Amino acid sequence: MSGLSKYIKTEILNGYELFTAWFSDLASRLTPELVNSTSSNFSIFGFSEFISALALLVIVYTVTDIRYKFRISVAPIPLLKITYYSTVAIGVTALLSDVWFAKNISYSHS
């Protein structure tokens, strides 16, 4: 390995360490304020359930037959884009509702 490639590898690792330290510090400052997992037992559809269901859907899609993947790709509407954006919207909504219930935010309708 040449000296330049060792230098680049070292700089990349240093940058990664700085990023992980920053992210860990940010997460440790925000996590106790947002959700306390021991006291948050009131949840309609939690984010952890969403992630586990999403993982199962990815596995099912991965092992499906090539015919179904072809049918999805030639559908007259963009099913993959619709599925992607709806999955993101459902995930964000599930996460926000968990935070909402964990912080006991009341909705006052005027």
C-alpha positions as CSV (number, residue, x, y, z in Angstrom):
1,M,0.0,0.0,0.0
2,S,1.4,3.3,-0.9
3,G,1.9,6.2,1.4
4,L,-0.9,8.2,-0.2
5,S,-3.5,5.4,0.1
6,K,-2.5,4.9,3.7
7,Y,-3.0,8.6,4.4
8,I,-6.4,8.6,2.6
9,K,-7.5,5.5,4.6
10,T,-6.4,7.1,7.9
11,E,-8.3,10.3,7.1
12,I,-11.4,8.4,6.2
13,L,-11.3,6.5,9.5
14,N,-10.7,9.7,11.4
15,G,-13.6,11.3,9.8
16,Y,-15.8,8.3,10.5
17,E,-14.7,8.3,14.1
18,L,-15.6,12.0,14.4
19,F,-19.0,11.5,12.8
20,T,-19.8,8.5,15.1
21,A,-18.8,10.5,18.2
22,W,-20.9,13.4,17.1
23,F,-23.9,11.2,16.3
24,S,-23.5,9.3,19.6
25,D,-23.4,12.6,21.5
26,L,-26.5,13.9,19.7
27,A,-28.4,10.7,20.3
28,S,-27.5,10.6,24.0
29,R,-28.7,14.2,24.4
30,L,-32.0,13.7,22.6
31,T,-33.0,10.1,23.4
32,P,-34.0,10.6,27.1
33,E,-36.1,13.6,26.2
34,L,-38.0,11.9,23.4
35,V,-38.8,8.4,24.4
36,N,-38.3,6.5,27.6
37,S,-38.8,2.8,26.6
38,T,-39.6,1.6,30.1
39,S,-42.4,4.1,30.7
40,S,-43.8,4.2,27.2
41,N,-46.3,1.4,27.3
42,F,-49.1,3.3,25.5
43,S,-48.6,2.9,21.8
44,I,-51.0,2.1,19.0
45,F,-48.5,1.0,16.4
46,G,-44.9,1.4,17.5
47,F,-41.9,2.1,15.4
48,S,-40.3,-1.2,16.3
49,E,-43.3,-3.1,15.0
50,F,-43.1,-1.1,11.8
51,I,-39.4,-1.9,11.3
52,S,-40.1,-5.6,12.0
53,A,-43.0,-5.6,9.5
54,L,-40.9,-3.8,6.9
55,A,-38.1,-6.4,7.3
56,L,-40.6,-9.2,6.7
57,L,-41.9,-7.4,3.6
58,V,-38.4,-7.0,2.2
59,I,-37.7,-10.7,2.8
60,V,-41.0,-11.7,1.1
61,Y,-40.2,-9.4,-1.9
62,T,-36.7,-10.8,-2.2
63,V,-37.8,-14.4,-2.4
64,T,-40.8,-13.8,-4.7
65,D,-40.9,-15.3,-8.1
66,I,-39.4,-13.3,-11.1
67,R,-42.8,-13.2,-12.7
68,Y,-44.3,-11.0,-10.0
69,K,-41.3,-8.7,-10.1
70,F,-41.8,-8.4,-13.8
71,R,-45.5,-7.6,-13.4
72,I,-44.7,-4.9,-10.9
73,S,-42.1,-3.4,-13.2
74,V,-44.4,-3.2,-16.2
75,A,-47.5,-2.0,-14.3
76,P,-49.2,1.0,-15.8
77,I,-48.7,3.0,-12.6
78,P,-45.4,3.3,-10.9
79,L,-45.9,0.8,-8.1
80,L,-42.3,0.8,-6.8
81,K,-42.3,4.6,-6.3
82,I,-45.8,4.5,-4.7
83,T,-44.7,1.7,-2.4
84,Y,-41.5,3.4,-1.5
85,Y,-43.1,6.8,-0.6
86,S,-46.0,5.3,1.2
87,T,-43.6,3.2,3.3
88,V,-41.6,6.3,4.2
89,A,-44.8,8.2,5.1
90,I,-46.1,5.4,7.3
91,G,-42.7,5.0,9.0
92,V,-42.5,8.8,9.7
93,T,-46.1,8.8,11.0
94,A,-45.5,5.8,13.2
95,L,-42.3,7.5,14.7
96,L,-44.1,10.8,15.2
97,S,-47.1,9.1,16.9
98,D,-44.7,7.3,19.3
99,V,-43.0,10.5,20.2
100,W,-46.4,12.2,20.6
101,F,-47.7,9.6,23.0
102,A,-44.4,9.3,24.9
103,K,-44.3,13.0,25.6
104,N,-48.1,13.1,26.4
105,I,-48.6,16.0,24.0
106,S,-52.2,17.1,24.1
107,Y,-54.1,18.3,21.1
108,S,-56.3,21.2,22.0
109,H,-58.9,21.8,19.3
110,S,-60.0,25.5,19.4
